[in-house]
Amino acid sequence: MRALLVTLGIVAIVLIVLGLVIKAVKWLLILGLIALVASIVLGVVKGRRALR
């Protein structure tokens, strides 16, 4: 599960960097931010479940 979260985080960062490099494509930046937030939320949820 941790590998999936790391992969999601890397994909999110790559999409954000691509979005910043290619300023005309704003959707990449938006999708990257959504993916990053999703990976953080999933990480917190999985982390809390692991602690219980």
C-alpha distances in whole Angstrom, upper triangle without the diagonal:
4,5,5,7,9,10,11,13,14,16,17,19,20,21,23,25,26,27,29,31,32,33,34,31,30,27,25,25,24,22,20,21,19,16,16,17,14,11,13,13,10,9,12,12,8,10,14,12,11,15,16
4,5,5,6,9,10,11,12,14,15,17,18,20,21,23,24,26,27,29,30,31,33,30,29,27,24,24,24,21,19,19,19,15,14,16,14,10,11,13,10,8,11,12,9,10,13,13,12,14,17
4,5,5,6,9,10,11,12,14,15,16,18,20,21,22,24,26,27,28,30,32,28,28,26,23,23,23,20,18,19,19,15,15,16,15,11,13,15,12,11,14,15,12,13,17,17,15,18,21
4,5,5,6,9,10,10,12,14,15,16,18,20,21,22,24,26,27,28,30,26,25,23,20,21,20,17,16,17,16,12,12,14,12,9,12,13,10,10,14,14,12,13,17,16,16,19,21
4,5,5,6,9,10,10,12,14,15,16,18,20,21,23,24,25,27,28,25,24,22,19,19,19,16,14,14,14,10,10,11,9,6,8,10,8,7,10,11,10,11,15,15,14,17,19
4,5,5,6,9,10,11,12,14,15,17,18,20,21,23,24,26,28,25,24,22,19,19,19,17,14,15,15,11,10,13,12,8,10,13,11,9,13,15,13,14,17,18,17,19,22
4,5,5,6,9,10,11,12,14,15,16,18,20,21,22,24,26,22,22,20,17,17,18,15,13,14,14,11,10,13,12,9,12,14,12,12,16,17,15,16,20,20,19,22,25
4,6,5,6,9,10,11,12,14,15,16,18,20,21,22,24,20,19,17,14,15,15,12,10,11,11,7,7,10,8,6,9,11,10,10,14,15,14,16,19,19,19,22,24
4,5,5,6,9,10,11,12,14,15,17,18,20,21,23,20,19,17,14,14,14,12,9,10,11,7,6,9,9,6,8,11,11,10,13,15,15,15,19,20,20,22,24
4,5,5,6,9,10,11,12,14,15,16,18,20,22,19,19,17,14,14,15,13,10,12,13,10,9,12,12,10,12,15,14,14,17,19,18,19,22,23,23,25,27
4,6,5,6,9,10,10,12,14,15,16,18,20,16,16,14,11,12,13,10,7,10,11,8,8,12,12,10,13,15,15,15,18,20,19,20,23,24,24,27,29
4,5,5,6,9,10,10,12,14,15,16,18,15,14,12,9,9,10,8,4,7,8,5,5,9,9,8,11,13,14,14,17,18,19,20,22,24,24,26,28
4,5,5,6,9,10,11,12,14,15,18,15,14,14,11,9,11,10,7,8,11,9,7,11,12,11,12,15,16,16,18,21,21,21,24,26,26,27,30
4,5,5,6,8,10,10,12,14,16,14,14,13,9,10,12,11,8,10,13,11,10,14,15,14,16,19,19,19,21,23,23,24,27,28,28,30,33
4,5,5,6,9,10,10,12,13,11,10,9,6,6,9,7,5,8,10,9,10,13,14,14,16,18,18,19,22,23,24,25,28,29,29,31,34
4,5,5,6,9,10,10,13,11,10,10,7,5,8,8,5,7,10,10,9,12,14,14,15,18,19,19,21,23,24,25,27,29,29,31,34
4,5,5,6,8,10,13,11,11,12,9,8,11,12,9,11,14,13,12,15,17,17,18,21,22,22,24,26,27,27,30,32,32,33,36
4,5,5,6,8,10,9,10,10,7,7,11,11,9,12,14,14,14,17,19,18,20,23,23,24,26,28,28,29,32,33,34,36,38
4,6,5,6,8,6,6,7,5,5,8,9,8,10,13,13,13,16,18,18,20,22,23,24,26,28,29,30,32,33,34,36,38
4,5,5,9,8,8,11,9,7,11,12,11,12,15,15,15,17,20,20,21,23,25,25,27,29,30,31,33,35,35,37,39
4,6,9,9,10,13,10,10,14,15,13,15,18,18,18,20,22,22,24,26,27,28,30,32,33,33,36,37,38,39,42
4,5,6,8,10,9,9,13,14,13,15,18,18,19,21,23,23,25,27,28,29,31,33,34,35,37,38,39,41,43
4,5,6,10,9,9,12,14,13,15,17,19,19,21,23,24,25,27,28,29,31,33,34,35,37,39,40,41,43
4,6,9,10,10,12,14,15,16,18,20,21,22,24,25,27,28,30,31,33,34,36,37,39,40,41,43,45
4,6,6,8,9,11,12,14,15,16,18,20,21,22,24,25,27,28,30,31,32,34,36,37,38,40,42
4,5,5,6,9,10,11,13,14,16,17,18,20,21,23,24,26,27,29,30,32,33,35,36,38,40
4,5,5,6,8,10,10,12,14,15,16,18,20,21,22,24,26,27,28,30,32,33,34,36,38
4,5,5,6,9,10,10,12,14,15,16,18,20,21,22,24,25,26,28,30,31,32,34,36
4,6,5,6,9,10,10,12,14,15,16,18,20,21,23,24,26,27,29,30,31,33,35
4,5,5,6,9,10,11,12,14,15,17,18,20,21,23,24,26,27,29,30,32,34
4,5,5,6,9,10,10,12,14,15,16,18,20,21,22,24,26,27,28,30,32
4,5,5,6,9,10,10,12,14,15,16,18,20,21,22,24,26,27,28,31
4,5,5,6,8,10,11,12,14,15,17,18,20,21,23,24,26,27,29
4,5,5,6,9,10,11,12,14,15,16,18,20,21,22,24,26,27
4,6,5,6,9,10,10,12,14,15,16,18,20,21,22,24,26
4,5,5,6,9,10,11,12,14,15,16,18,20,21,23,25
4,5,5,6,9,10,11,12,14,15,17,18,20,21,23
4,5,5,6,8,10,11,12,14,15,16,18,20,21
4,6,5,6,9,10,10,12,14,15,16,18,20
4,5,5,6,9,10,10,12,14,15,17,19
4,5,5,6,9,10,11,12,14,16,17
4,5,5,6,8,10,11,12,14,16
4,6,5,6,9,10,10,12,14
4,6,5,6,9,10,11,13
4,5,5,6,9,10,11
4,5,5,6,9,10
4,5,5,6,9
4,5,5,7
4,5,5
4,6
4
